[in-house]
Amino acid sequence: MLDWFASFGGWAWIVLGLVLVGGEMLAPGVFLLWLGLAALLTGAIVGLTGLAWQGALLVFAALAVASVLLGRAVTRHRSEEPDTASGLNDRGRQLIGKIFKLEATMAGGEGRIRVGDSSWRITGPELLAGTEVRVVRVDGATLVVEKA
């Protein structure tokens, strides 16, 4: 089987690369793409240099590792970094700078405010009910407020 594959030279690697890249369209995950690119590059190298199948296999292994690591670096930045500028999907950060009215007196520097249909825990100076407060930062699920 390996002799048959090797008899095609670089074309076998190019076909394998195209199959892997095509497989990426069927299976989500952006993993086969990098292996397909490594196979395409291996096909080009084998076609230009005439490497034996053992050398081609080593070249493919090295290119596969390099392309997968490069692919992880490229895709990780976009998918794992939160959108810090807009605060999208971070409701607490969206409330920074907004002013709300205390419904109850803050005791011990803690209290609650109503934001729409939800209630948020707040910390800050002791203030009386009805006082307007401004959200200055978010500490976990707690809003830190000051007198507005």
C-alpha positions as CSV (number, residue, x, y, z in Angstrom):
1,M,0.0,0.0,0.0
2,L,2.8,2.4,0.9
3,D,4.6,1.6,-2.3
4,W,1.5,2.4,-4.3
5,F,1.1,5.8,-2.5
6,A,4.8,6.5,-3.0
7,S,4.6,5.8,-6.7
8,F,2.5,8.9,-7.2
9,G,5.2,11.1,-5.8
10,G,4.1,14.6,-4.8
11,W,0.7,14.2,-6.4
12,A,-0.3,11.7,-3.7
13,W,0.4,14.3,-1.0
14,I,-1.5,17.0,-3.0
15,V,-4.5,14.8,-3.3
16,L,-4.3,13.9,0.4
17,G,-4.1,17.6,1.2
18,L,-7.2,18.4,-0.9
19,V,-9.1,15.6,0.7
20,L,-8.2,16.9,4.2
21,V,-9.1,20.5,3.3
22,G,-12.4,19.2,1.8
23,G,-13.0,17.2,4.9
24,E,-12.7,20.5,6.9
25,M,-15.8,21.7,5.1
26,L,-17.7,18.6,6.3
27,A,-16.4,18.5,9.9
28,P,-16.3,21.7,12.0
29,G,-13.3,22.5,14.1
30,V,-10.5,24.0,11.9
31,F,-8.1,21.1,12.5
32,L,-8.1,19.2,9.2
33,L,-7.4,22.5,7.4
34,W,-3.9,22.7,9.0
35,L,-3.1,19.0,8.3
36,G,-4.3,19.5,4.7
37,L,-2.1,22.5,4.2
38,A,0.9,20.5,5.6
39,A,0.1,17.7,3.1
40,L,-0.1,20.3,0.2
41,L,3.2,21.7,1.2
42,T,4.7,18.2,1.5
43,G,3.4,17.5,-2.0
44,A,5.1,20.6,-3.4
45,I,8.4,19.7,-1.7
46,V,8.3,16.1,-2.8
47,G,7.4,17.3,-6.4
48,L,10.4,19.7,-6.5
49,T,13.0,17.6,-4.7
50,G,12.0,14.0,-5.5
51,L,12.2,12.9,-1.8
52,A,11.7,9.2,-1.0
53,W,8.5,8.3,0.9
54,Q,10.4,8.1,4.2
55,G,11.7,11.7,3.8
56,A,8.3,12.9,2.7
57,L,6.7,11.3,5.8
58,L,9.2,13.2,8.0
59,V,8.6,16.4,6.2
60,F,4.8,16.0,6.6
61,A,5.2,15.2,10.3
62,A,7.2,18.4,10.9
63,L,4.9,20.5,8.7
64,A,1.8,19.1,10.4
65,V,3.1,20.0,13.9
66,A,4.2,23.4,12.7
67,S,0.9,24.2,10.9
68,V,-1.2,23.0,13.8
69,L,0.7,25.2,16.3
70,L,0.5,28.1,13.9
71,G,-3.2,27.5,13.4
72,R,-3.8,27.4,17.2
73,A,-1.9,30.7,17.6
74,V,-3.9,32.3,14.8
75,T,-7.4,31.1,15.8
76,R,-6.8,31.4,19.6
77,H,-6.5,35.2,19.5
78,R,-9.8,35.7,17.8
79,S,-11.9,33.2,19.7
80,E,-10.6,33.3,23.2
81,E,-10.1,37.0,23.9
82,P,-13.2,38.7,25.2
83,D,-14.4,41.8,23.4
84,T,-13.1,44.2,26.1
85,A,-13.9,47.4,24.2
86,S,-17.6,47.1,24.0
87,G,-18.4,45.0,27.1
88,L,-20.5,42.7,24.9
89,N,-22.0,39.9,27.0
90,D,-20.6,41.5,30.2
91,R,-23.7,43.2,31.7
92,G,-21.8,44.5,34.7
93,R,-19.3,46.4,32.6
94,Q,-22.2,47.9,30.6
95,L,-23.5,49.5,33.8
96,I,-20.3,51.4,34.6
97,G,-21.0,55.1,34.7
98,K,-24.8,54.6,34.9
99,I,-26.8,56.3,37.8
100,F,-29.4,54.4,39.8
101,K,-31.5,55.2,42.9
102,L,-31.1,53.2,46.1
103,E,-34.3,51.5,47.1
104,A,-33.1,50.7,50.6
105,T,-30.5,52.2,53.0
106,M,-27.1,50.6,52.6
107,A,-25.9,48.9,55.8
108,G,-22.3,48.1,56.4
109,G,-21.3,49.4,53.0
110,E,-23.5,46.8,51.2
111,G,-26.9,47.0,49.6
112,R,-28.9,46.3,46.4
113,I,-30.1,48.2,43.5
114,R,-32.7,47.4,40.9
115,V,-31.5,47.4,37.2
116,G,-34.5,46.7,34.9
117,D,-35.9,43.5,36.1
118,S,-32.9,42.3,38.0
119,S,-31.4,43.1,41.4
120,W,-27.6,43.7,41.8
121,R,-25.5,43.5,45.0
122,I,-23.6,46.8,45.5
123,T,-20.8,47.9,47.8
124,G,-19.8,51.5,48.6
125,P,-20.3,54.2,51.2
126,E,-23.3,54.0,53.6
127,L,-26.1,55.9,52.0
128,L,-29.8,56.4,52.6
129,A,-32.6,55.1,50.6
130,G,-33.5,57.3,47.6
131,T,-29.9,58.5,47.1
132,E,-28.6,58.3,43.6
133,V,-25.5,56.3,43.1
134,R,-23.1,55.9,40.1
135,V,-21.5,52.5,39.3
136,V,-17.7,53.0,39.2
137,R,-16.5,49.5,38.6
138,V,-17.4,45.8,38.8
139,D,-15.9,43.4,41.3
140,G,-17.1,39.9,40.2
141,A,-20.9,40.0,40.4
142,T,-20.9,43.0,42.7
143,L,-21.2,46.6,41.5
144,V,-19.0,49.2,43.3
145,V,-20.9,52.5,43.6
146,E,-20.3,56.0,44.8
147,K,-22.7,58.9,45.5
148,A,-23.7,60.5,42.3
